[in-house]
Amino acid sequence: MISYSPPMAVNVSSASPEKMSGRTILDIAEFMVRSGLKDSGYNIINIGDAWMARTRCPETGSIRCDTDKLGCTLRELTDELGRFGFGLGIVTGAGTRTPGGYPGSFGHEFADAEYFTNEGVAMICHDFSCLPRFADTLTLIRRMSMALRAAGDKIYYSIFTPGELYTQRIRTTGADSYHGRAYLESENVMLPPPETYGRSGPGCLFDCGQIRIGHTKDPRSVKKEMITVVMASSPLTIGCDPTELSSDILSILKNPGAISVLTDPEVRPARIMSAKDGQVLFKVLDDRKYAVGLINDTERRMEVPFFAHDMGLTSDAEMVMRATEAFGGEVIYAEDQIAPDLEPGDSRLYIIDLVDRKEAIPQ
C-alpha cells in the first residue's frame, strides 16, 4: 500500500491474545473513537496471530480463521472495523510458524496474500523468527512483497526480524514503502535501532516503531519514545490495550504537535546533531519551520542545547526563532540557542518558526 504518511496502529495482541474476540476488538475500536485516538490519526488495530486456526484447510491448503474463537469471520471483522474508520492489522509468519505457533506463510506467500486481501486486511506484520534453517530472508521478503502487489497492493507490509538480521542490506529509513522515497544511510541521518524503530526494504516497512506501553507506563519514558519515533518519521505502533491507558499517556500519544511531525508528507528523516551527552534531533518541516527533539539519555540532570547555526540557520538581524514546546505549550524566543535543563530521561519537542524580530520584542 502506498500512502503519504506513516501508518499509525494500536497493537492489542499482547492483551490476552487467546481471549481476543471480535466483540472485544470492536469495543476497543469504540474506545479509540471516544478517546480521540482515531481523530489523532491512529487508523489500524493489530490483533496479532490468535485469529488463525491451528492448521490449514486439509483440502485446499489455505490458511483459515478460527471463527469459534473470533466469533465471526475475518471479513466480517474487517467490515465492522471499517465502519469505525479502522483497518485490521494481523501478525503472520515468514517461516513455517507464527510466533504463537499458527501456520506461517513459508511456501504459501501468494495464496496467503490473496487470502489477506480478500478478507480486507489492511496491514500484516511478518515475523521472521521461525525460518527453516537455510531459508534466505531477502528472498522471502521479496516473495511476500511481490505476492501482495499481485493480490492488489492494498496491504501495508511490515517486517519483524530478530536482532540486526539484514539491516545493513536494507538501507532506508522506513519512508520508501509508504511514499516511494528512499534515503541513503549516513552518519548524521537518523536511523535508530531496528528492534525499536522503522526501516524498510523494497515494497515493505522494516521493523515498525513500537512503543510498548505495557512494559513502561511512565509518561516521561513514553514521551521520550514518542519524540524519537516521530522525528524518525517511522511507522508507529502503540503496543497496549488502549482502554487501560491513563489520561496522561493518552494525551502524549494524541499530541497534535508530535503527530504533525510524524505525518509530515515529505517524510524527511531527522538529522542527528548530537548523541553523546543527549540526543539533539533536527528536521526541516517547511519554509522557516523546523522540529527539534532534545533528549537527556544520561543519568544526570543536564542542559541539552540546540544551536541554530549548526544547521546553517545563520543569524539574521530581522529574524528570531519562536520555539513552541509540543507537550508543554510554552513559547520561547531565541536568536541562536535553545538549551532546556532536563532531568534524566526527560525530553522536549520544539516546533520552531522563524519570525520577525519585532514579534519577540515586548510592546
WODAWO-V850046 format. One record per residue. N is the residue number from 1. RES is the residue in one letter. OMEGA is omega in whole degrees, -180 to 180 (NA if undefined). D_LAST is the distance of its C-alpha to the last C-alpha in Angstrom with 2 decimals. Layout:
n=N res=RES omega=OMEGA d_last=D_LAST
n=N res=RES omega=OMEGA d_last=D_LAST
//
This chain:
n=1 res=M omega=178 d_last=51.96
n=2 res=I omega=-179 d_last=49.24
n=3 res=S omega=-179 d_last=45.71
n=4 res=Y omega=172 d_last=42.22
n=5 res=S omega=-178 d_last=40.88
n=6 res=P omega=173 d_last=42.49
n=7 res=P omega=177 d_last=44.56
n=8 res=M omega=-173 d_last=43.23
n=9 res=A omega=168 d_last=46.06
n=10 res=V omega=-179 d_last=47.01
n=11 res=N omega=-177 d_last=50.25
n=12 res=V omega=-172 d_last=52.12
n=13 res=S omega=179 d_last=55.41
n=14 res=S omega=-179 d_last=55.11
n=15 res=A omega=-179 d_last=54.96
n=16 res=S omega=-173 d_last=58.72
n=17 res=P omega=-179 d_last=59.73
n=18 res=E omega=-180 d_last=63.28
n=19 res=K omega=-179 d_last=62.06
n=20 res=M omega=176 d_last=59.83
n=21 res=S omega=178 d_last=60.88
n=22 res=G omega=-180 d_last=59.67
n=23 res=R omega=178 d_last=58.67
n=24 res=T omega=-178 d_last=56.64
n=25 res=I omega=179 d_last=54.81
n=26 res=L omega=174 d_last=54.04
n=27 res=D omega=177 d_last=52.76
n=28 res=I omega=178 d_last=50.35
n=29 res=A omega=179 d_last=49.29
n=30 res=E omega=178 d_last=48.64
n=31 res=F omega=-179 d_last=46.52
n=32 res=M omega=174 d_last=44.48
n=33 res=V omega=-178 d_last=43.73
n=34 res=R omega=-174 d_last=42.88
n=35 res=S omega=-179 d_last=40.71
n=36 res=G omega=179 d_last=38.59
n=37 res=L omega=179 d_last=40.06
n=38 res=K omega=180 d_last=41.51
n=39 res=D omega=178 d_last=38.28
n=40 res=S omega=176 d_last=36.65
n=41 res=G omega=179 d_last=39.24
n=42 res=Y omega=-169 d_last=42.22
n=43 res=N omega=-179 d_last=45.10
n=44 res=I omega=173 d_last=48.23
n=45 res=I omega=-178 d_last=50.25
n=46 res=N omega=-176 d_last=52.63
n=47 res=I omega=176 d_last=55.77
n=48 res=G omega=-175 d_last=57.51
n=49 res=D omega=-175 d_last=61.26
n=50 res=A omega=176 d_last=62.88
n=51 res=W omega=-173 d_last=63.20
n=52 res=M omega=164 d_last=66.11
n=53 res=A omega=-176 d_last=69.80
n=54 res=R omega=-179 d_last=71.46
n=55 res=T omega=173 d_last=73.70
n=56 res=R omega=177 d_last=73.63
n=57 res=C omega=-176 d_last=75.79
n=58 res=P omega=-179 d_last=79.35
n=59 res=E omega=-173 d_last=80.35
n=60 res=T omega=-175 d_last=77.43
n=61 res=G omega=-177 d_last=75.64
n=62 res=S omega=171 d_last=72.38
n=63 res=I omega=-176 d_last=69.66
n=64 res=R omega=173 d_last=69.52
n=65 res=C omega=174 d_last=67.21
n=66 res=D omega=-175 d_last=68.47
n=67 res=T omega=177 d_last=68.17
n=68 res=D omega=180 d_last=69.72
n=69 res=K omega=-177 d_last=66.92
n=70 res=L omega=-179 d_last=64.09
n=71 res=G omega=-180 d_last=65.50
n=72 res=C omega=173 d_last=65.01
n=73 res=T omega=177 d_last=65.25
n=74 res=L omega=179 d_last=62.46
n=75 res=R omega=178 d_last=62.13
n=76 res=E omega=179 d_last=61.76
n=77 res=L omega=-180 d_last=59.02
n=78 res=T omega=178 d_last=57.07
n=79 res=D omega=180 d_last=57.43
n=80 res=E omega=177 d_last=56.11
n=81 res=L omega=178 d_last=53.13
n=82 res=G omega=178 d_last=52.45
n=83 res=R omega=175 d_last=52.10
n=84 res=F omega=-178 d_last=49.21
n=85 res=G omega=-180 d_last=47.70
n=86 res=F omega=168 d_last=48.81
n=87 res=G omega=180 d_last=51.12
n=88 res=L omega=173 d_last=53.75
n=89 res=G omega=179 d_last=53.80
n=90 res=I omega=172 d_last=56.96
n=91 res=V omega=173 d_last=58.33
n=92 res=T omega=-176 d_last=61.44
n=93 res=G omega=175 d_last=63.34
n=94 res=A omega=179 d_last=63.99
n=95 res=G omega=-176 d_last=67.16
n=96 res=T omega=-179 d_last=70.00
n=97 res=R omega=172 d_last=68.03
n=98 res=T omega=178 d_last=64.52
n=99 res=P omega=-180 d_last=62.99
n=100 res=G omega=178 d_last=64.53
n=101 res=G omega=178 d_last=67.94
n=102 res=Y omega=-176 d_last=67.87
n=103 res=P omega=175 d_last=69.23
n=104 res=G omega=-175 d_last=67.24
n=105 res=S omega=-179 d_last=66.99
n=106 res=F omega=-178 d_last=68.98
n=107 res=G omega=-179 d_last=71.40
n=108 res=H omega=-171 d_last=70.07
n=109 res=E omega=-175 d_last=66.72
n=110 res=F omega=178 d_last=67.45
n=111 res=A omega=-180 d_last=69.06
n=112 res=D omega=179 d_last=66.32
n=113 res=A omega=178 d_last=63.55
n=114 res=E omega=178 d_last=65.31
n=115 res=Y omega=-179 d_last=65.64
n=116 res=F omega=-179 d_last=61.95
n=117 res=T omega=-180 d_last=60.98
n=118 res=N omega=-180 d_last=63.46
n=119 res=E omega=176 d_last=62.20
n=120 res=G omega=179 d_last=58.59
n=121 res=V omega=-178 d_last=57.16
n=122 res=A omega=-176 d_last=53.65
n=123 res=M omega=171 d_last=53.52
n=124 res=I omega=173 d_last=56.09
n=125 res=C omega=-171 d_last=55.51
n=126 res=H omega=-177 d_last=58.50
n=127 res=D omega=-175 d_last=59.59
n=128 res=F omega=-175 d_last=61.60
n=129 res=S omega=-176 d_last=63.03
n=130 res=C omega=-177 d_last=66.59
n=131 res=L omega=168 d_last=67.74
n=132 res=P omega=-169 d_last=71.38
n=133 res=R omega=-174 d_last=72.18
n=134 res=F omega=179 d_last=72.22
n=135 res=A omega=179 d_last=69.69
n=136 res=D omega=-174 d_last=67.29
n=137 res=T omega=-178 d_last=63.72
n=138 res=L omega=177 d_last=62.41
n=139 res=T omega=-180 d_last=65.34
n=140 res=L omega=175 d_last=64.57
n=141 res=I omega=-178 d_last=60.88
n=142 res=R omega=179 d_last=61.94
n=143 res=R omega=-179 d_last=64.63
n=144 res=M omega=177 d_last=62.30
n=145 res=S omega=178 d_last=59.63
n=146 res=M omega=-180 d_last=62.32
n=147 res=A omega=180 d_last=63.75
n=148 res=L omega=177 d_last=60.46
n=149 res=R omega=180 d_last=59.96
n=150 res=A omega=-179 d_last=63.55
n=151 res=A omega=176 d_last=62.97
n=152 res=G omega=175 d_last=60.07
n=153 res=D omega=-178 d_last=57.02
n=154 res=K omega=-172 d_last=55.34
n=155 res=I omega=169 d_last=54.83
n=156 res=Y omega=-179 d_last=52.28
n=157 res=Y omega=178 d_last=54.38
n=158 res=S omega=-173 d_last=53.18
n=159 res=I omega=171 d_last=55.19
n=160 res=F omega=-180 d_last=55.50
n=161 res=T omega=178 d_last=57.59
n=162 res=P omega=173 d_last=58.51
n=163 res=G omega=-174 d_last=56.81
n=164 res=E omega=-173 d_last=56.11
n=165 res=L omega=173 d_last=58.81
n=166 res=Y omega=-178 d_last=58.32
n=167 res=T omega=178 d_last=54.59
n=168 res=Q omega=179 d_last=55.12
n=169 res=R omega=177 d_last=56.95
n=170 res=I omega=-155 d_last=54.46
n=171 res=R omega=177 d_last=51.42
n=172 res=T omega=-170 d_last=48.41
n=173 res=T omega=-174 d_last=45.31
n=174 res=G omega=-174 d_last=46.33
n=175 res=A omega=-166 d_last=44.67
n=176 res=D omega=-176 d_last=47.69
n=177 res=S omega=178 d_last=49.41
n=178 res=Y omega=178 d_last=46.74
n=179 res=H omega=-179 d_last=45.28
n=180 res=G omega=179 d_last=47.90
n=181 res=R omega=180 d_last=45.83
n=182 res=A omega=179 d_last=46.98
n=183 res=Y omega=179 d_last=45.31
n=184 res=L omega=176 d_last=47.50
n=185 res=E omega=171 d_last=47.36
n=186 res=S omega=-174 d_last=45.74
n=187 res=E omega=-175 d_last=44.63
n=188 res=N omega=171 d_last=40.92
n=189 res=V omega=-170 d_last=41.01
n=190 res=M omega=174 d_last=40.76
n=191 res=L omega=-174 d_last=44.25
n=192 res=P omega=-177 d_last=44.43
n=193 res=P omega=-173 d_last=47.78
n=194 res=P omega=-180 d_last=49.98
n=195 res=E omega=-176 d_last=50.96
n=196 res=T omega=-172 d_last=47.40
n=197 res=Y omega=-165 d_last=45.49
n=198 res=G omega=162 d_last=46.23
n=199 res=R omega=180 d_last=48.30
n=200 res=S omega=173 d_last=50.65
n=201 res=G omega=-178 d_last=53.82
n=202 res=P omega=176 d_last=55.02
n=203 res=G omega=-179 d_last=54.66
n=204 res=C omega=170 d_last=53.48
n=205 res=L omega=-177 d_last=50.67
n=206 res=F omega=179 d_last=51.44
n=207 res=D omega=179 d_last=50.82
n=208 res=C omega=179 d_last=48.07
n=209 res=G omega=-179 d_last=45.35
n=210 res=Q omega=173 d_last=46.20
n=211 res=I omega=-175 d_last=44.19
n=212 res=R omega=-177 d_last=47.01
n=213 res=I omega=-179 d_last=45.52
n=214 res=G omega=-178 d_last=49.00
n=215 res=H omega=180 d_last=49.10
n=216 res=T omega=-179 d_last=45.67
n=217 res=K omega=178 d_last=43.84
n=218 res=D omega=-178 d_last=41.20
n=219 res=P omega=-180 d_last=37.78
n=220 res=R omega=179 d_last=36.51
n=221 res=S omega=179 d_last=39.44
n=222 res=V omega=180 d_last=39.03
n=223 res=K omega=180 d_last=35.36
n=224 res=K omega=179 d_last=36.36
n=225 res=E omega=179 d_last=39.18
n=226 res=M omega=179 d_last=37.08
n=227 res=I omega=-179 d_last=34.55
n=228 res=T omega=-180 d_last=37.50
n=229 res=V omega=-176 d_last=39.18
n=230 res=V omega=178 d_last=36.24
n=231 res=M omega=177 d_last=35.32
n=232 res=A omega=-172 d_last=38.98
n=233 res=S omega=-177 d_last=38.95
n=234 res=S omega=166 d_last=42.08
n=235 res=P omega=-170 d_last=44.01
n=236 res=L omega=173 d_last=43.06
n=237 res=T omega=176 d_last=45.54
n=238 res=I omega=-177 d_last=44.92
n=239 res=G omega=-177 d_last=48.17
n=240 res=C omega=162 d_last=48.53
n=241 res=D omega=-173 d_last=49.53
n=242 res=P omega=-180 d_last=46.15
n=243 res=T omega=-179 d_last=47.36
n=244 res=E omega=-176 d_last=47.37
n=245 res=L omega=174 d_last=43.77
n=246 res=S omega=179 d_last=41.43
n=247 res=S omega=180 d_last=38.23
n=248 res=D omega=-179 d_last=36.24
n=249 res=I omega=176 d_last=38.15
n=250 res=L omega=-180 d_last=38.07
n=251 res=S omega=178 d_last=34.28
n=252 res=I omega=-176 d_last=34.29
n=253 res=L omega=-179 d_last=36.86
n=254 res=K omega=-172 d_last=34.96
n=255 res=N omega=-175 d_last=31.51
n=256 res=P omega=-180 d_last=30.04
n=257 res=G omega=179 d_last=28.12
n=258 res=A omega=-178 d_last=31.29
n=259 res=I omega=177 d_last=33.50
n=260 res=S omega=176 d_last=31.38
n=261 res=V omega=179 d_last=31.96
n=262 res=L omega=-173 d_last=35.65
n=263 res=T omega=171 d_last=36.21
n=264 res=D omega=-173 d_last=34.57
n=265 res=P omega=177 d_last=37.17
n=266 res=E omega=-178 d_last=37.56
n=267 res=V omega=179 d_last=38.66
n=268 res=R omega=174 d_last=37.46
n=269 res=P omega=176 d_last=38.52
n=270 res=A omega=171 d_last=36.05
n=271 res=R omega=178 d_last=36.42
n=272 res=I omega=-179 d_last=37.21
n=273 res=M omega=179 d_last=35.19
n=274 res=S omega=177 d_last=36.75
n=275 res=A omega=-175 d_last=39.18
n=276 res=K omega=-178 d_last=40.70
n=277 res=D omega=-177 d_last=38.48
n=278 res=G omega=-176 d_last=36.59
n=279 res=Q omega=172 d_last=36.05
n=280 res=V omega=-175 d_last=33.18
n=281 res=L omega=-174 d_last=33.45
n=282 res=F omega=-180 d_last=31.56
n=283 res=K omega=174 d_last=31.87
n=284 res=V omega=179 d_last=30.62
n=285 res=L omega=-176 d_last=29.79
n=286 res=D omega=176 d_last=28.61
n=287 res=D omega=-180 d_last=26.87
n=288 res=R omega=179 d_last=23.86
n=289 res=K omega=-173 d_last=24.59
n=290 res=Y omega=172 d_last=26.43
n=291 res=A omega=179 d_last=27.79
n=292 res=V omega=175 d_last=28.29
n=293 res=G omega=-179 d_last=30.64
n=294 res=L omega=-173 d_last=30.87
n=295 res=I omega=175 d_last=34.02
n=296 res=N omega=179 d_last=35.51
n=297 res=D omega=-178 d_last=39.26
n=298 res=T omega=178 d_last=40.32
n=299 res=E omega=178 d_last=41.59
n=300 res=R omega=175 d_last=39.08
n=301 res=R omega=-177 d_last=35.40
n=302 res=M omega=170 d_last=33.51
n=303 res=E omega=173 d_last=30.44
n=304 res=V omega=-171 d_last=30.81
n=305 res=P omega=169 d_last=28.60
n=306 res=F omega=178 d_last=27.75
n=307 res=F omega=-178 d_last=27.06
n=308 res=A omega=-177 d_last=25.79
n=309 res=H omega=177 d_last=27.88
n=310 res=D omega=-180 d_last=30.99
n=311 res=M omega=179 d_last=30.74
n=312 res=G omega=176 d_last=30.18
n=313 res=L omega=-172 d_last=26.45
n=314 res=T omega=180 d_last=25.92
n=315 res=S omega=-179 d_last=22.79
n=316 res=D omega=-176 d_last=20.94
n=317 res=A omega=-176 d_last=18.44
n=318 res=E omega=-172 d_last=16.66
n=319 res=M omega=172 d_last=17.02
n=320 res=V omega=177 d_last=16.34
n=321 res=M omega=167 d_last=17.98
n=322 res=R omega=-174 d_last=16.52
n=323 res=A omega=178 d_last=19.36
n=324 res=T omega=180 d_last=20.20
n=325 res=E omega=-170 d_last=23.19
n=326 res=A omega=-174 d_last=25.72
n=327 res=F omega=-179 d_last=27.44
n=328 res=G omega=178 d_last=24.84
n=329 res=G omega=-178 d_last=21.85
n=330 res=E omega=-178 d_last=19.37
n=331 res=V omega=175 d_last=16.72
n=332 res=I omega=175 d_last=16.03
n=333 res=Y omega=-178 d_last=14.67
n=334 res=A omega=178 d_last=17.18
n=335 res=E omega=-174 d_last=18.44
n=336 res=D omega=-170 d_last=22.11
n=337 res=Q omega=168 d_last=23.19
n=338 res=I omega=-173 d_last=23.16
n=339 res=A omega=179 d_last=25.57
n=340 res=P omega=176 d_last=25.88
n=341 res=D omega=-171 d_last=28.47
n=342 res=L omega=172 d_last=31.13
n=343 res=E omega=177 d_last=34.17
n=344 res=P omega=179 d_last=37.52
n=345 res=G omega=-179 d_last=37.73
n=346 res=D omega=-175 d_last=34.07
n=347 res=S omega=176 d_last=31.99
n=348 res=R omega=173 d_last=28.67
n=349 res=L omega=-178 d_last=28.08
n=350 res=Y omega=168 d_last=24.80
n=351 res=I omega=-172 d_last=23.95
n=352 res=I omega=172 d_last=21.94
n=353 res=D omega=171 d_last=20.12
n=354 res=L omega=-174 d_last=19.17
n=355 res=V omega=178 d_last=15.84
n=356 res=D omega=-178 d_last=13.89
n=357 res=R omega=-178 d_last=12.13
n=358 res=K omega=-180 d_last=8.95
n=359 res=E omega=-177 d_last=8.88
n=360 res=A omega=-178 d_last=9.01
n=361 res=I omega=179 d_last=6.28
n=362 res=P omega=-180 d_last=3.78
n=363 res=Q omega=NA d_last=0.00
//
